[in-house]
Amino acid sequence: MEHLPVEVIGNILSHLRGARDAVIASATCKKWRKAWRNHLHTLSFDSDDWPVYHVLTTSRLEILITQTIFQTTALQHLAISMDQVEEFSAAPVMAWLMYTRETLRQLHYNVKTTPIFNIIEKCGRQKLEVLALAHNSITGVEPSYQKFPCLKSLSLSHVSISTLDLSLLLTTCPKLEKLALISPDISMSDMEVSSSSLRDIHVEAISLDKFILEADNLEAMHLKDCTLELFEVVSKGALRVLRIDDVSVIHLDIGENMENLEVVDVCNFTILWPKFYHMISKSSKLRKLRLWGVVFDDDEEVMDLETICMCFPWLSHLSLCYDLKDGTLQHSLQGSSHLLNVVVLELGWSVVSEFFSEWMEKLLGRCPNLKKLIICGVVSEVKTHEECQTLASITLSLVQLMRKYRHVEVQFEYE
């Protein structure tokens, strides 16, 4: 061990989970202390890593973090997340940021501070590549001098920021590729986000009248737990991954140039199927289609399998879960085309239906190269006799089907 270069030792210490483990390991000998001081590049303070964090006073925690950080000289990645702490004083937090501003490349900070101060003014902006802030405020962004020339990933969770400051902040990040907005505290009802470099956006727990996103090179988009009247995407058709989870939106416009879509994952969403299908119908490269817990806006609407077979020939993973009815079931299974490339089929129910067994059997027959079948269902604590009989019928049908399809792996996921 004494022949290990100090740079390697510094790398070893940096891969330890928490700051406490790294401090203990650095006490091995003088050489390891030197590696800690000059070559440690990652330090993490997380309340889940050490129970003692929960019993220390806030002032003691601030002193402990300050002493630990100030013993290093080459810190590149700093993460501080203390769930049990109501707030840190602004003075020590500013000291941590000022001390590391010349070397820091990643900053994850999730503790309220008082009094409120603008973190982006104090952190080192020239080298910063990843910035994740939670439970803080960003105000008075000045793009003329507050620039982040290297920032590639920005995450704002429960952060108070105006739409103007957010727009200005994005203009200061010419290389930004990933943006996450999670339950931001925004006073305005309209938001416009624009970034020519943005490739991945995650929007969660946000309620707005209008959200317009301009991102020519956008490749992945995830909307979750949002309430929007209008959501519009202006791009050049680079989108590859579209995820919509538990979203209420009156007008959704993601553009018509969707030729590059490879993944469409829609969950707990009310859709106008003809319009939604029109948006994705040209996505001939689609590999995964997931429509889970979707509700069709019109009772007469149905997602027909024949259309999916014809429009998405390269589909390899198909996941379906929606309310089955006799009339819509027959219509959805019309046609004879096969899903030749589907190797994973995921089927589920939210309410046990007598039509599930027939639906499952017909879908299996349309997937000749299937390798894996996943059955997902909701089983409530209290069941009527009819529901128990239906569940028993589904189980019996599945047993009989598996005798026929012995080469297919079956997996059950109940909740």
Salt bridges, closest charged atoms under 4 A:
ASP49 OD1 - ARG17 NE 2.73
GLU129 OE2 - ARG105 NH1 3.37
GLU204 OE1 - HIS202 NE2 2.87
ASP216 OD2 - LYS236 NZ 3.97
GLU219 OE2 - ARG199 NH1 2.88
GLU219 OE1 - ARG240 NH2 3.51
GLU256 OE2 - HIS278 NE2 3.84
GLU262 OE1 - ARG240 NH1 3.72
ASP265 OD2 - ARG243 NH1 3.23
ASP265 OD1 - ARG290 NH1 3.06
GLU306 OE1 - ARG366 NH2 3.19
GLU346 OE1 - HIS317 NE2 3.62
GLU358 OE2 - LYS362 NZ 3.64
